[in-house]
């Protein structure tokens, strides 16, 4: 998965949601897009960092995310 660094706007980290499929009322699935599906992926990367380094200060965890991100 790719993690990108934003250009100093309101959004600091970006990633592709990889077009997740969701169950839809009435049956079937629907392809969903948007930040609501990308944000949990960034949170997941942060959770991985913190699970590997318990007690890591939040600012250091954020710095690790920034170091792993590709500039846009």
Secondary structure by P-SEA (a helix, b strand, c coil): cbbbbcccccccbbbbccbbbbbcccbbbbbbbcaaaaaaaaaaaaaaaaaacccccaaaaaaaaaaacccc
